[in-house]
Amino acid sequence: MNMLETISIDVYPWAAPTKEQRAWFDALSPEDKRKAIQAAIDEGFESPLSDKSIEDIIREARSET
C-alpha cells in the first residue's frame, strides 16, 4: 500500500524574513499565505532586471549583518 507522505517546509515571501515578518506570516490563514507568496512572485517577475552581480548582492548582504 502506497501512502502519500506529507511534509512541512517553511516557505516565506522573503529570502531572509525578520522575526516580525515570520510572526505576521505564520499568523495568516493558508489562503492568505498563498496570496502573500503569489504577490511576492508576481512582484519579482514585474521588477526590472538588476545590473548587480551575485557577488555584489552577497557582499551587500554580508555588510548588513
C-alpha positions as CSV (number, residue, x, y, z in Angstrom):
1,M,0.0,0.0,0.0
2,N,1.5,3.3,-1.1
3,M,0.7,6.1,1.4
4,L,1.0,9.7,0.4
5,E,3.6,11.4,2.7
6,T,3.1,14.9,3.8
7,I,6.0,17.1,4.8
8,S,6.1,20.7,6.0
9,I,8.6,23.1,4.6
10,D,8.8,26.7,5.9
11,V,8.3,29.0,2.9
12,Y,8.1,32.7,3.3
13,P,7.7,35.5,0.7
14,W,11.1,36.8,1.7
15,A,14.6,35.3,1.3
16,A,15.5,36.1,4.9
17,P,12.4,37.1,6.9
18,T,12.8,39.0,10.1
19,K,11.3,37.7,13.3
20,E,8.4,40.1,12.9
21,Q,7.8,39.1,9.3
22,R,7.8,35.4,10.3
23,A,5.3,36.1,13.1
24,W,3.0,38.1,10.8
25,F,3.1,35.4,8.1
26,D,2.7,32.5,10.4
27,A,-0.5,34.0,11.8
28,L,-2.1,34.1,8.3
29,S,-4.6,31.6,7.1
30,P,-3.4,29.1,4.4
31,E,-5.2,31.0,1.7
32,D,-3.7,34.4,2.8
33,K,-0.3,32.7,2.9
34,R,-0.7,31.6,-0.7
35,K,-1.8,35.1,-1.7
36,A,1.2,36.7,0.0
37,I,3.6,34.2,-1.7
38,Q,1.9,34.8,-5.1
39,A,2.2,38.5,-4.6
40,A,5.9,38.2,-3.9
41,I,6.4,36.0,-7.0
42,D,4.4,38.5,-9.2
43,E,6.5,41.4,-7.8
44,G,9.6,39.6,-8.7
45,F,8.5,38.9,-12.3
46,E,7.4,42.5,-12.7
47,S,10.6,44.1,-11.3
48,P,13.3,45.4,-13.7
49,L,16.5,43.5,-14.2
50,S,19.3,44.4,-11.9
51,D,22.8,45.4,-13.0
52,K,24.3,43.9,-9.8
53,S,26.2,40.7,-10.0
54,I,25.6,37.9,-7.5
55,E,28.9,38.8,-5.9
56,D,27.6,42.4,-5.3
57,I,24.4,41.1,-3.7
58,I,26.3,38.8,-1.4
59,R,28.7,41.5,-0.4
60,E,25.8,43.9,0.4
61,A,24.0,41.2,2.4
62,R,27.1,40.4,4.4
63,S,27.8,44.1,5.2
64,E,24.2,44.4,6.6
65,T,24.8,41.8,9.2
